[in-house]
Amino acid sequence: MVIALSAYEKRSLARFLLIYLGSIYAFICLLAWMFYTIEIKNLHENYALKMRATASNIAHKIVTAHMMEDDTLQKCLAGKPAEQCFGLEKEYQLGLFGENNTPLHVSFSEPVDFTKTFYFANDSFYARDESSQEHLGIHTIVLKYAHISSAINALRWHVLLYLSLSLAFATVLGYVLAKQFLKPIQEEIHHLDTFIKDSTHELNTPITAILMSIGTLKNVDEKKLKRIELSAKRIATLYGNLSYMLLHDKQNEDKSDVDVKKLIAQRLEYFADLMASKQIDLSLKLEEKSLHVNEESLIKLIDNLLSNAIKYNRLGGTIEVSLNAEKLSVKDNGIGIASSKLGDITKRYKRANSDKGGFGIGLDIANSICKTNDFRLEISSIEGEGSTFSVFF
């Protein structure tokens, strides 16, 4: 069964992959750097051994020619490049120096560092040998191996290739492991969501019946009737939030021009009895404002801001609702929100105060609606003094 990832699951998966892949990438890159460093060192050592052996062989030939009084080598050096006289590979260049490093037969023009027996410079390795012991007047042999960068570049490409393959394998493995880890959780969430959706759907009929029947009741104490009506409205509000969260298709919602001032007035009338039960004083500063939005979403946004202001207000408190061209603001002088909780208050299932009940989905829905419509929700609060929720259009 393929289950689409929710936004929360995607964030969890992204965090897991970030930590896992970040650490794996760092480890693999460290190994690649260590391997490259070791291989470069081995490259230097291998060329050093090879070139020293070659230089020693050249010195042996010089000594042998001098001891055997064979002038063949000297005649060759007089007419041909030194490399040909000693049968060197084409990558080699040879320099023969006399006493006080006087050039005798040198095939390269750059200066030589006579203080080092082996070194790297000018994209070349240089090996110095003095075992000729001034036979044939040759005091120092300098062997040069050019174009080392080609070997180094080949090594780099091999390291990069293996590094890329390792990173790709780690990425695929991390994703597969994360999906396998999330699979049982996804299945449980799927079953839970299905149960909640079915339960929410079944609640609609009895809630509607209760609200419709309240007006037909006779010979019932007015206070009891109000309590029944308020309780039914609370259940209806909760049902509306659950239904919107689970069943509303935000991607394909119909939009129209909505009179925001008129809609706020209607929703305030809906919450009038609830505000009266807490003796809340209402202050309105409403200007004309029209928005091209989904009306059901805007109703949920307004309802959650008003419900929140009522629920967390004090007995005999105040609510100020203001609307202008730029924003809608709902301000209360209730219990307020601790500064440590402000950053998480719009996250699903997060509540500022557990004593007041609720499921912590109202502000999550409000924030989701704002994001869907490119609004900006700002919350300011002082604990013990009240909160202000502002929606900037």
Secondary structure as GFF3:
##gff-version 3
##sequence-region A 1 393
A	DSSP	alpha_helix	7	67	.	.	.	ID=ss1
A	DSSP	alpha_helix	72	79	.	.	.	ID=ss2
A	DSSP	alpha_helix	82	85	.	.	.	ID=ss3
A	DSSP	beta_strand	92	97	.	.	.	ID=ss4
A	DSSP	three_ten_helix	99	101	.	.	.	ID=ss5
A	DSSP	beta_strand	103	106	.	.	.	ID=ss6
A	DSSP	beta_strand	118	121	.	.	.	ID=ss7
A	DSSP	beta_strand	124	129	.	.	.	ID=ss8
A	DSSP	three_ten_helix	135	137	.	.	.	ID=ss9
A	DSSP	beta_strand	140	145	.	.	.	ID=ss10
A	DSSP	alpha_helix	148	214	.	.	.	ID=ss11
A	DSSP	alpha_helix	222	247	.	.	.	ID=ss12
A	DSSP	three_ten_helix	250	252	.	.	.	ID=ss13
A	DSSP	beta_strand	256	259	.	.	.	ID=ss14
A	DSSP	alpha_helix	260	270	.	.	.	ID=ss15
A	DSSP	alpha_helix	272	277	.	.	.	ID=ss16
A	DSSP	beta_strand	281	286	.	.	.	ID=ss17
A	DSSP	beta_strand	290	293	.	.	.	ID=ss18
A	DSSP	alpha_helix	295	311	.	.	.	ID=ss19
A	DSSP	beta_strand	318	323	.	.	.	ID=ss20
A	DSSP	beta_strand	327	332	.	.	.	ID=ss21
A	DSSP	three_ten_helix	339	344	.	.	.	ID=ss22
A	DSSP	three_ten_helix	354	356	.	.	.	ID=ss23
A	DSSP	alpha_helix	362	372	.	.	.	ID=ss24
A	DSSP	beta_strand	376	382	.	.	.	ID=ss25
A	DSSP	beta_strand	386	392	.	.	.	ID=ss26
###
